[in-house]
Amino acid sequence: METFNKLTNLLLHALETREPSVDLLDSFIDHWKAITNYYIQTTDESRPVRQTDIPWRLKQMLDILVYEEKQQAVDDSASCLDYLLQHKLLETLCTLGKAQYPPGMVQQVLVFFSKFLSQMQKPLLHLVNVYRPVEKLIRLCALPGSLTEKEEAQFLLVVCSRVKQDPHTLRHVLEIMDQPATRTPTSDQSELCTQASNHGAEPLPSSQSDSSTSSLVQSEPGLLSVLLQLTKSQRPSVCLKAYESLLLLSSVQSGSSGEILCDHTQLGELLAGRLLELHSLLPLESLDPGEVQSWPHTPWSTNVYSVSLYCSTNVYSGSTNVYSVFSVL
């Protein structure tokens, strides 16, 4: 009888440990089906996404994925994550975000991707069903008239943070396959850099610097050009996160990943071009070195926040441009 009781307890324990996994998967699938059913059943295309249950459904799915990963110490299964990858849910979400249906969907997709990549502890960015949607979502960032700069900057910062942790994923994020280096810095940009390095050189006309930087950004597809565009944002928090992302990428020096940045991208030229663009805005004739030295010293990461307050009470109109140059440096 004692042996039978022990066997019964073992079976009950086994069922208790397996049932949550089954329930999690069922719940995960139910939430996803509820999202897809919305597109089948709803005819009101003007209803904002915030007035639907889609944001809540996405949050529940994310919570399930995070909880499931934490439970893997007890149970090795990752059925919800497997379902997400096998059924290309991230790809579908990216498509829904691009369609902007319901209105505001791209914002929800950006938030989901950001939290998914940051809260999941397991490296995922090397998986094709993760980095392909990430690549597509990057292309949706920094578009003219975008109303989601805040979410875009956070998403890109998370992506760059993951790349910093796993440098081998840099090739996927930059959409660089196994191919010989094709990077050829433009002669115009090389000339600009040479002129800027000459002592006492006259500042370049703003239009010339802007056009050179813009042409270089347009020739550099994907992540780098998007980040450079966001550094020009009027929102300090967006600008700061874009610079932080560039800093993370610039610090990737692990083996072949560091070579990718040098041989397959124009990161150096892009940053130099941005510096030249900002330098051309400085009123050098009226710039007083003594006055510059008297300005408050602030860390670069807080400059974008302190500049607005300081410059609003400072009589010198060029202080914003000077701080901008120092922030990039």
GUDO-153085 format. One line per field, with one value per residue (C-alpha): residue number from 1; residue in one letter; x, y, z. Coordinates in pm, whole numbers, plus 32768, in hexadecimal, padded with zeros to 4 digits. Layout:
<recs>
nr [NUM; ...]
rest [A; ...]
xx [X; ...]
yy [Y; ...]
zz [Z; ...]
</recs>
This chain:
<recs>
nr [1; 2; 3; 4; 5; 6; 7; 8; 9; 10; 11; 12; 13; 14; 15; 16; 17; 18; 19; 20; 21; 22; 23; 24; 25; 26; 27; 28; 29; 30; 31; 32; 33; 34; 35; 36; 37; 38; 39; 40; 41; 42; 43; 44; 45; 46; 47; 48; 49; 50; 51; 52; 53; 54; 55; 56; 57; 58; 59; 60; 61; 62; 63; 64; 65; 66; 67; 68; 69; 70; 71; 72; 73; 74; 75; 76; 77; 78; 79; 80; 81; 82; 83; 84; 85; 86; 87; 88; 89; 90; 91; 92; 93; 94; 95; 96; 97; 98; 99; 100; 101; 102; 103; 104; 105; 106; 107; 108; 109; 110; 111; 112; 113; 114; 115; 116; 117; 118; 119; 120; 121; 122; 123; 124; 125; 126; 127; 128; 129; 130; 131; 132; 133; 134; 135; 136; 137; 138; 139; 140; 141; 142; 143; 144; 145; 146; 147; 148; 149; 150; 151; 152; 153; 154; 155; 156; 157; 158; 159; 160; 161; 162; 163; 164; 165; 166; 167; 168; 169; 170; 171; 172; 173; 174; 175; 176; 177; 178; 179; 180; 181; 182; 183; 184; 185; 186; 187; 188; 189; 190; 191; 192; 193; 194; 195; 196; 197; 198; 199; 200; 201; 202; 203; 204; 205; 206; 207; 208; 209; 210; 211; 212; 213; 214; 215; 216; 217; 218; 219; 220; 221; 222; 223; 224; 225; 226; 227; 228; 229; 230; 231; 232; 233; 234; 235; 236; 237; 238; 239; 240; 241; 242; 243; 244; 245; 246; 247; 248; 249; 250; 251; 252; 253; 254; 255; 256; 257; 258; 259; 260; 261; 262; 263; 264; 265; 266; 267; 268; 269; 270; 271; 272; 273; 274; 275; 276; 277; 278; 279; 280; 281; 282; 283; 284; 285; 286; 287; 288; 289; 290; 291; 292; 293; 294; 295; 296; 297; 298; 299; 300; 301; 302; 303; 304; 305; 306; 307; 308; 309; 310; 311; 312; 313; 314; 315; 316; 317; 318; 319; 320; 321; 322; 323; 324; 325; 326; 327; 328; 329]
rest [M; E; T; F; N; K; L; T; N; L; L; L; H; A; L; E; T; R; E; P; S; V; D; L; L; D; S; F; I; D; H; W; K; A; I; T; N; Y; Y; I; Q; T; T; D; E; S; R; P; V; R; Q; T; D; I; P; W; R; L; K; Q; M; L; D; I; L; V; Y; E; E; K; Q; Q; A; V; D; D; S; A; S; C; L; D; Y; L; L; Q; H; K; L; L; E; T; L; C; T; L; G; K; A; Q; Y; P; P; G; M; V; Q; Q; V; L; V; F; F; S; K; F; L; S; Q; M; Q; K; P; L; L; H; L; V; N; V; Y; R; P; V; E; K; L; I; R; L; C; A; L; P; G; S; L; T; E; K; E; E; A; Q; F; L; L; V; V; C; S; R; V; K; Q; D; P; H; T; L; R; H; V; L; E; I; M; D; Q; P; A; T; R; T; P; T; S; D; Q; S; E; L; C; T; Q; A; S; N; H; G; A; E; P; L; P; S; S; Q; S; D; S; S; T; S; S; L; V; Q; S; E; P; G; L; L; S; V; L; L; Q; L; T; K; S; Q; R; P; S; V; C; L; K; A; Y; E; S; L; L; L; L; S; S; V; Q; S; G; S; S; G; E; I; L; C; D; H; T; Q; L; G; E; L; L; A; G; R; L; L; E; L; H; S; L; L; P; L; E; S; L; D; P; G; E; V; Q; S; W; P; H; T; P; W; S; T; N; V; Y; S; V; S; L; Y; C; S; T; N; V; Y; S; G; S; T; N; V; Y; S; V; F; S; V; L]
xx [8000; 811D; 81BD; 8074; 8055; 81B5; 816A; 8028; 80E1; 81E7; 80DD; 8027; 816C; 81B7; 805F; 8087; 81D2; 814E; 7FFA; 807B; 8142; 800D; 7F3A; 803D; 8045; 7ECA; 7EB1; 7FC3; 7F13; 7DC3; 7E52; 7EED; 7DAD; 7CEC; 7DD4; 7DB2; 7C39; 7C24; 7C95; 7B96; 7A6B; 7AA2; 7A35; 7A7C; 7BD1; 7BDC; 7BCF; 7D20; 7DDA; 7DD3; 7C58; 7C7C; 7CFC; 7E2D; 7F23; 7EA9; 7EBF; 8024; 8084; 7FF1; 80B2; 81F4; 81B6; 817E; 82C2; 8389; 82E6; 831F; 8490; 84B2; 8407; 8504; 85D8; 84C9; 8443; 8521; 8400; 83CF; 828F; 8214; 835C; 8368; 8208; 8265; 8394; 82FC; 81C4; 828B; 81C0; 82C6; 82B9; 8140; 8150; 8249; 815D; 803A; 810D; 8171; 8003; 7FB0; 7E6B; 7DD1; 7E60; 7F84; 7FDB; 8145; 8173; 80F2; 81D4; 8306; 82B7; 8285; 83CC; 848A; 840A; 842C; 859A; 85F0; 8530; 8585; 86CF; 871C; 87D6; 86DA; 8758; 881C; 86DE; 865A; 84F2; 8564; 8667; 85A3; 8478; 856A; 860B; 84B6; 8450; 8594; 8537; 83F1; 84AC; 8509; 8415; 83A4; 8289; 82B3; 81E9; 829B; 83FD; 83FA; 83A5; 8492; 85B8; 8574; 8555; 869D; 874F; 86DD; 8752; 88A9; 88C0; 8882; 8985; 8A7C; 8A36; 8A44; 8B2C; 8B00; 899B; 8A1C; 8A2C; 88BA; 884A; 890E; 888A; 89EA; 8A0B; 8B4F; 8BD9; 8D19; 8D35; 8C92; 8CBA; 8D57; 8D55; 8CE3; 8DE7; 8D0F; 8D05; 8E7B; 8EB6; 8DD6; 8E92; 8FE0; 8F6C; 8EE6; 9033; 90FC; 9152; 90A8; 8FCB; 8E99; 8D50; 8C98; 8B53; 8A2F; 898A; 8AC4; 8AEC; 897B; 8972; 8AAD; 8A2C; 88D2; 895A; 8A34; 8913; 8839; 894A; 8963; 8826; 878B; 87F1; 8907; 8846; 8715; 87E4; 8886; 872F; 86B6; 87E1; 8741; 85FB; 856F; 8520; 864C; 8600; 85EF; 8732; 87E4; 8778; 87E7; 8941; 894C; 88FA; 8A0F; 8AFE; 8AA4; 8ADF; 8C27; 8CA6; 8C6F; 8DD1; 8DA9; 8E68; 8DAB; 8C99; 8D8F; 8E09; 8CA4; 8C7B; 8DC1; 8DA7; 8C32; 8BA7; 8BEE; 8BBE; 8CF9; 8CA2; 8B3D; 8BAC; 8CB3; 8BB0; 8AC5; 8BDD; 8C29; 8ABA; 8AA9; 8BF9; 8B7C; 8A69; 8B5C; 8B7D; 8CF8; 8D28; 8C64; 8CC4; 8D7C; 8E59; 8E4A; 8CD0; 8CCA; 8DAC; 8CC6; 8B9C; 8B34; 8BDC; 8AE3; 8B0A; 8AC5; 899C; 88EE; 894D; 881A; 873F; 8804; 8842; 86D9; 86C1; 8817; 87F6; 86A0; 8740; 888D; 88B8; 89A5; 88D5; 89DC; 89F9; 8908; 89DE; 8B1D; 8A82; 8A09; 8B6C; 8BF0; 8AD7; 8B3B; 8CA9]
yy [8000; 80EB; 80A6; 80F0; 823D; 82A0; 824A; 8315; 8441; 842A; 8424; 854C; 860E; 85C3; 8640; 877B; 87CE; 878E; 8835; 899D; 896D; 88F3; 8A0C; 8B10; 8AA0; 8A95; 8BEF; 8C73; 8BEC; 8C73; 8DD2; 8DC1; 8D3E; 8E58; 8F51; 8EAE; 8E8E; 9005; 9035; 8F39; 8FB9; 9132; 921D; 936B; 93C5; 9517; 948F; 94CC; 939C; 9422; 93FA; 9288; 9169; 9136; 91EA; 9119; 8FD8; 9027; 906E; 8F22; 8E6A; 8F14; 8EC2; 8D56; 8D46; 8DE0; 8D00; 8BCB; 8C1B; 8C43; 8AF4; 8A44; 8A05; 890A; 88B3; 88BD; 88ED; 8A3D; 89F0; 8B59; 8BDC; 8ABB; 8B10; 8C7E; 8C21; 8B06; 8BCC; 8D0B; 8DE1; 8EF4; 8F04; 8F27; 9036; 90F7; 90E6; 9160; 927E; 92E6; 92E9; 93CB; 9314; 9353; 94B5; 94BB; 934B; 9393; 942E; 92F1; 921A; 92EB; 92CF; 9156; 9122; 91FD; 9142; 8FEF; 9025; 90C6; 8FE4; 8E94; 8E20; 8D1F; 8DA6; 8DB1; 8EB3; 8DAF; 8CF0; 8D33; 8D54; 8E63; 8F2F; 8F3C; 8FE9; 90C6; 9130; 9185; 9249; 9311; 9380; 940C; 94F3; 9662; 968C; 97EF; 9863; 9743; 9760; 9641; 96C8; 9677; 9509; 94F3; 9578; 9483; 935E; 93B5; 93E0; 9285; 91F2; 9294; 921F; 90B9; 90DE; 915A; 9021; 8F39; 8FDC; 8EBF; 8F3A; 9082; 8FEC; 8F94; 90E6; 91A0; 90AF; 9050; 8EF2; 8E3D; 8F1C; 8FDE; 913D; 9235; 936E; 9489; 95D7; 96EB; 97DD; 9902; 9887; 9843; 99A4; 9A2E; 996F; 99E9; 9B51; 9B37; 9AB1; 9BD3; 9CD2; 9E1D; 9D9E; 9E6B; 9DCF; 9D1A; 9DAE; 9D10; 9CAB; 9BF5; 9B3B; 9AE2; 9A5F; 998E; 98F5; 98B8; 9808; 972F; 96D4; 967A; 9596; 94DE; 940E; 938E; 93BE; 94C0; 95B4; 9595; 95E6; 9712; 9795; 9774; 9838; 9963; 993A; 9A68; 9986; 9976; 9817; 9790; 983C; 97B5; 964D; 9663; 96D4; 95C3; 94C2; 9544; 9538; 93CC; 9373; 9433; 936F; 921B; 919E; 9027; 8F7C; 8F75; 9058; 9176; 9134; 9143; 92A7; 930D; 924F; 923F; 9384; 94F7; 9529; 95FB; 96D4; 96FF; 9773; 9859; 98E5; 992E; 99E3; 9AB4; 9B06; 9B82; 9C34; 9CFB; 9D8C; 9E24; 9FA2; 9F93; A10A; A15F; A02E; A094; 9F7A; A016; A012; 9EAA; 9E44; 9EF2; 9E1E; 9D0D; 9BBC; 9AA3; 9937; 9903; 9824; 9940; 9A54; 9A2A; 9A61; 9B7F; 9C40; 9CAE; 9D35; 9DDA; 9E74; 9F02; 9FE1; A01B; A14B; A095; A00C; 9F15; 9E4D; 9D42; 9CFA; 9CED; 9BF7; 9B25; 9B01; 9A9F; 99A1; 98EF; 98F3]
zz [8000; 8055; 7F05; 7E55; 7F0D; 7EA6; 7D3D; 7D4B; 7DDA; 7CC9; 7BBB; 7C55; 7C6D; 7AFF; 7A99; 7B6A; 7AC3; 7964; 7979; 7991; 7851; 7797; 7828; 77C8; 765F; 7648; 76DE; 75F9; 74C4; 753A; 755C; 7403; 7365; 740A; 735F; 720A; 7233; 7265; 70FD; 7083; 7143; 715E; 704A; 70F6; 7069; 7119; 727B; 7328; 73A4; 7509; 7504; 74BB; 7590; 74AF; 7599; 76BE; 75F3; 758B; 76F3; 7763; 7655; 76C0; 782E; 77D3; 770D; 782A; 792E; 785B; 783B; 79B4; 79E5; 7907; 7A3B; 7A9B; 7943; 780F; 771E; 7670; 75B6; 75A3; 751B; 7426; 73B3; 7384; 72B2; 71E7; 718B; 7143; 722F; 7232; 70B8; 70C1; 71CB; 70F9; 6FCF; 70A3; 7124; 6FC6; 6F5C; 7085; 70B5; 71A4; 71BD; 72AF; 727D; 7228; 7380; 7427; 734F; 73A6; 7518; 74FE; 7442; 7539; 7669; 75C2; 756E; 76BB; 77AA; 770F; 77A0; 7694; 7560; 7445; 734F; 728A; 7231; 70D4; 714C; 723C; 7182; 703B; 70DE; 71A0; 7057; 6FC5; 70F9; 70EE; 6F8E; 7017; 7105; 70CD; 6FAF; 6F58; 7036; 712A; 726B; 7319; 7343; 74B6; 747C; 7352; 741B; 7536; 7443; 7396; 74E4; 754D; 7402; 7425; 758F; 7520; 740F; 7513; 75E2; 74B5; 73B3; 72BA; 727D; 71ED; 7090; 709F; 7125; 7019; 6F10; 6EA5; 6E1F; 6DD0; 6CC3; 6C7C; 6D02; 6C1A; 6CEB; 6C26; 6CDD; 6BF8; 6B7A; 6BE4; 6D4B; 6D50; 6CD5; 6DE5; 6EF2; 6E69; 6E67; 6FC9; 7047; 6FB5; 70C1; 7087; 6F70; 6F23; 6F99; 6E87; 6E0B; 6EBF; 6D77; 6D00; 6E48; 6E57; 6CF3; 6D23; 6E65; 6DD4; 6C9F; 6D7A; 6E5F; 6D36; 6CAF; 6DFB; 6E20; 6F5E; 70C6; 70A4; 6FCC; 70AC; 71E0; 7137; 70DA; 7240; 72C5; 7217; 72D5; 738D; 74B4; 75A3; 7620; 74BD; 745B; 7590; 7554; 73E9; 7457; 7560; 7454; 7373; 749A; 74D8; 736C; 7362; 748E; 73EA; 73AE; 73CC; 72B2; 716A; 71F2; 7216; 70B4; 7034; 70B5; 700E; 6EC6; 6E7B; 6F08; 6F00; 7075; 7099; 6F70; 6FE9; 7141; 70AC; 6FBE; 70DE; 7196; 7062; 7040; 71A8; 718E; 7065; 7141; 723C; 722D; 7243; 7213; 734D; 7419; 7557; 75E4; 773E; 773C; 76C8; 77E9; 78DF; 787C; 7973; 7944; 790F; 78A4; 7732; 7784; 783D; 774B; 7675; 77A7; 7842; 7700; 76D5; 7837; 7833; 76DB; 772A; 7834; 7786; 76A6; 75BB; 749E; 7420; 7561; 74E7; 73B5; 7485; 757A; 7455; 73D2; 752A; 7553; 7411; 7476]
</recs>
